[in-house]
Amino acid sequence: MIDPLTTNSNRSWWRRPWPWYMLLPALHVMTLAVCTYIAAHEIETILVTGWICSFTGILVLVIGWRRRNRWLMLVGCSTPLLAISLFLLEAFVLQWGPHKAAQPFGTVFIIQQVIASVVTLVQINLFVRDEATRSTPLTIQTLLVLTVSFSVFFAAAKQLLAQEHNWIMYMSLGLMGLTFVGLTMAGYRAWETKRQLATSIATEQAEISIDD
């Protein structure tokens, strides 16, 4: 008799649904971080970046609906709703113009980025934890990944800081760094989980062979 649990565990890791539950929210939150930084530099780019973030937000909304995860649904729907609301508010009510709207709109973007980043990183780590066969301890490899991710982002940020920044750009750049490091660590934990799953499957198959 075929054990359905064993059969399910033999599927290719990338054919399992849960890695995509991790990758699509990660794509959204990193896109949001980059687009917020760009919009803080030039507010007119919101006409393009707003649509990009709305599209990735809809993907997260679908993932949240599939997982019945209200937090991801909230993150996913908040981005397109915020983009549409600000566009309509500026077009038909405020009519401030790009320069006057830059600071208040940028502040709203920063607040939304903070909430979306924290919620998404927490949910991604919960996805990985639920699939792990055991907890991943803090090791030298973990610290190395953390150090390398900080170093990579710092090198890129150093190039960006060569130009003039306002406080919104500084905040957005800092949040981008935290998001990048957080996603890198989540990716490392996912890789460790993949390795644990492969080891667990090999052990199960060896036990079955011995029993036979």
Backbone torsions as a table, in degrees:
resi	resn	phi	psi	omega
1	MET	NA	135.2	-177.3
2	ILE	-84.7	126.7	177.1
3	ASP	-77.4	117.9	-178.0
4	PRO	-63.9	-30.7	179.1
5	LEU	-66.2	-43.4	178.7
6	THR	-66.7	-40.0	178.9
7	THR	-62.6	-42.2	179.3
8	ASN	-64.7	-36.8	-177.2
9	SER	-73.4	-17.4	179.9
10	ASN	-82.3	-4.6	178.7
11	ARG	-66.9	151.6	176.2
12	SER	-57.1	141.1	-177.0
13	TRP	-58.0	-41.8	-176.2
14	TRP	-77.8	-8.0	173.0
15	ARG	-89.6	-10.1	174.6
16	ARG	-71.0	149.2	-177.9
17	PRO	-72.9	-28.3	-169.5
18	TRP	-67.0	-30.6	176.0
19	PRO	-61.8	-33.2	178.5
20	TRP	-73.4	-29.5	173.6
21	TYR	-64.5	-24.2	177.5
22	MET	-88.6	-42.5	-172.4
23	LEU	-70.5	-42.2	-177.1
24	LEU	-67.4	-45.4	173.0
25	PRO	-61.4	-34.7	176.8
26	ALA	-64.3	-42.1	176.6
27	LEU	-60.1	-42.8	-178.4
28	HIS	-64.4	-47.3	-174.2
29	VAL	-70.1	-32.0	176.7
30	MET	-74.1	-38.3	175.0
31	THR	-62.3	-41.2	178.3
32	LEU	-61.5	-41.5	179.8
33	ALA	-64.1	-45.7	-179.3
34	VAL	-66.0	-44.4	-177.8
35	CYS	-67.3	-34.8	176.4
36	THR	-64.3	-40.7	177.3
37	TYR	-63.3	-43.9	179.8
38	ILE	-64.3	-43.1	179.7
39	ALA	-65.7	-33.5	177.4
40	ALA	-66.7	-29.2	178.4
41	HIS	-79.9	-40.5	-178.4
42	GLU	-144.2	101.8	-170.8
43	ILE	-63.7	-25.7	-179.4
44	GLU	-63.3	-22.4	-178.8
45	THR	-68.6	-8.8	179.1
46	ILE	-61.5	-24.9	178.1
47	LEU	-63.6	-26.5	176.8
48	VAL	-99.3	-50.8	-176.8
49	THR	-64.5	-30.1	178.7
50	GLY	-63.1	-39.9	178.2
51	TRP	-69.9	-38.2	179.2
52	ILE	-63.0	-48.9	-179.6
53	CYS	-66.2	-33.4	177.7
54	SER	-64.9	-40.2	179.5
55	PHE	-63.7	-48.3	179.0
56	THR	-66.5	-31.8	176.2
57	GLY	-64.2	-39.0	176.9
58	ILE	-63.6	-38.5	176.0
59	LEU	-60.0	-43.0	178.5
60	VAL	-66.0	-37.2	176.8
61	LEU	-59.8	-42.5	178.2
62	VAL	-64.4	-43.6	177.9
63	ILE	-60.5	-45.0	178.8
64	GLY	-61.8	-37.5	178.1
65	TRP	-68.2	-41.2	178.6
66	ARG	-64.2	-37.9	-178.9
67	ARG	-86.8	-4.8	-172.7
68	ARG	54.4	43.0	-178.6
69	ASN	-106.7	105.4	-175.2
70	ARG	-67.0	-26.8	-179.4
71	TRP	-69.4	-45.0	177.6
72	LEU	-68.4	-33.9	175.3
73	MET	-63.0	-39.0	178.0
74	LEU	-65.2	-45.2	178.2
75	VAL	-62.5	-43.7	-176.8
76	GLY	-65.4	-43.0	-176.8
77	CYS	-80.7	-23.0	-176.4
78	SER	-66.4	-35.2	-176.7
79	THR	-67.3	-54.2	177.7
80	PRO	-63.8	-36.3	178.8
81	LEU	-64.7	-40.7	178.7
82	LEU	-66.4	-43.2	-179.4
83	ALA	-62.3	-45.6	-180.0
84	ILE	-66.4	-41.3	-178.4
85	SER	-63.0	-45.4	180.0
86	LEU	-66.2	-38.1	178.8
87	PHE	-63.3	-47.2	-179.9
88	LEU	-67.8	-37.6	179.4
89	LEU	-63.4	-42.9	179.4
90	GLU	-71.6	-39.5	-174.8
91	ALA	-72.2	-37.1	-170.5
92	PHE	-116.4	-13.0	-176.3
93	VAL	-119.9	-63.6	-172.1
94	LEU	-75.5	-53.1	-177.9
95	GLN	52.7	49.1	-178.2
96	TRP	-76.5	-33.4	-170.4
97	GLY	92.8	161.7	-172.9
98	PRO	-61.7	-41.0	-174.4
99	HIS	-70.4	-41.9	-179.3
100	LYS	-73.2	-30.6	-177.7
101	ALA	-83.2	-13.3	-172.4
102	ALA	-59.3	-49.6	-175.0
103	GLN	-71.1	-50.3	179.2
104	PRO	-64.3	-39.4	178.6
105	PHE	-67.6	-39.8	177.3
106	GLY	-61.4	-38.4	177.6
107	THR	-63.1	-41.8	177.4
108	VAL	-62.2	-41.6	179.4
109	PHE	-62.5	-41.8	-179.7
110	ILE	-62.6	-45.3	180.0
111	ILE	-61.4	-44.3	179.8
112	GLN	-65.0	-37.0	179.3
113	GLN	-66.4	-41.2	178.4
114	VAL	-59.3	-49.8	-177.9
115	ILE	-63.3	-47.5	-177.9
116	ALA	-63.7	-40.5	-178.4
117	SER	-65.9	-47.0	-178.8
118	VAL	-63.0	-49.0	-178.2
119	VAL	-62.3	-44.6	-177.3
120	THR	-66.6	-43.7	179.2
121	LEU	-62.9	-39.3	177.6
122	VAL	-63.4	-45.3	-178.3
123	GLN	-66.6	-39.2	177.7
124	ILE	-61.5	-45.4	179.5
125	ASN	-65.9	-31.4	175.3
126	LEU	-68.4	-37.9	175.8
127	PHE	-58.2	-47.9	-177.9
128	VAL	-65.6	-42.3	-179.5
129	ARG	-62.1	-40.9	-178.7
130	ASP	-65.2	-28.5	-178.8
131	GLU	-90.2	-14.6	-176.2
132	ALA	-72.5	141.3	176.4
133	THR	-79.7	-21.0	175.5
134	ARG	-156.5	162.2	-179.2
135	SER	-70.3	148.3	179.2
136	THR	-92.6	114.1	-177.6
137	PRO	-74.6	162.5	175.7
138	LEU	-75.9	116.1	-175.9
139	THR	-123.5	175.5	175.6
140	ILE	-61.4	-37.8	178.5
141	GLN	-62.9	-39.8	178.5
142	THR	-63.2	-45.4	178.3
143	LEU	-64.3	-35.0	178.2
144	LEU	-65.6	-44.7	177.8
145	VAL	-61.0	-42.5	178.8
146	LEU	-61.7	-44.9	-179.5
147	THR	-65.3	-43.5	-179.5
148	VAL	-64.7	-41.7	180.0
149	SER	-63.7	-41.0	175.4
150	PHE	-62.2	-42.9	-177.9
151	SER	-64.6	-42.3	179.7
152	VAL	-62.9	-46.2	-179.5
153	PHE	-67.7	-39.1	-179.8
154	PHE	-61.9	-38.7	178.6
155	ALA	-64.2	-40.8	178.2
156	ALA	-70.0	-40.9	-179.4
157	ALA	-65.4	-32.7	179.1
158	LYS	-61.3	-36.7	177.3
159	GLN	-68.8	-40.4	-179.9
160	LEU	-68.1	-34.6	-177.6
161	LEU	-73.2	-3.8	176.8
162	ALA	-67.5	-22.8	177.5
163	GLN	-99.5	166.9	-176.0
164	GLU	-69.5	138.7	-179.7
165	HIS	-125.3	145.6	168.0
166	ASN	-98.4	176.9	-173.5
167	TRP	-65.2	-31.9	179.1
168	ILE	-67.0	-39.3	178.3
169	MET	-66.3	-39.4	177.0
170	TYR	-61.6	-46.3	179.7
171	MET	-62.1	-44.2	-179.1
172	SER	-64.5	-39.6	179.2
173	LEU	-65.9	-40.8	177.1
174	GLY	-63.1	-42.6	177.9
175	LEU	-66.2	-34.9	176.7
176	MET	-62.5	-40.9	178.6
177	GLY	-64.0	-45.8	179.0
178	LEU	-62.8	-38.7	178.3
179	THR	-65.0	-44.6	-179.7
180	PHE	-61.9	-46.6	179.8
181	VAL	-64.9	-42.2	179.1
182	GLY	-62.2	-42.2	178.9
183	LEU	-68.9	-36.1	177.5
184	THR	-63.0	-44.1	178.8
185	MET	-65.8	-38.3	177.0
186	ALA	-65.0	-38.1	177.1
187	GLY	-64.2	-38.5	177.8
188	TYR	-66.0	-41.9	177.7
189	ARG	-63.0	-36.9	177.5
190	ALA	-64.7	-39.7	177.5
191	TRP	-64.1	-41.0	176.7
192	GLU	-62.9	-39.2	178.1
193	THR	-64.4	-41.1	177.2
194	LYS	-59.0	-42.8	-180.0
195	ARG	-66.4	-39.7	177.7
196	GLN	-63.4	-41.8	179.0
197	LEU	-62.8	-42.3	179.0
198	ALA	-63.0	-41.8	178.4
199	THR	-64.7	-41.3	-179.7
200	SER	-64.2	-42.2	179.0
201	ILE	-63.8	-44.0	179.6
202	ALA	-61.9	-38.9	179.0
203	THR	-65.8	-43.6	178.7
204	GLU	-61.0	-44.0	-179.4
205	GLN	-65.5	-36.8	177.7
206	ALA	-66.5	-39.7	178.5
207	GLU	-65.4	-39.3	179.1
208	ILE	-64.2	-40.8	-180.0
209	SER	-63.7	-39.0	179.2
210	ILE	-65.7	-42.7	-179.9
211	ASP	-63.7	-35.2	178.9
212	ASP	-70.5	NA	NA
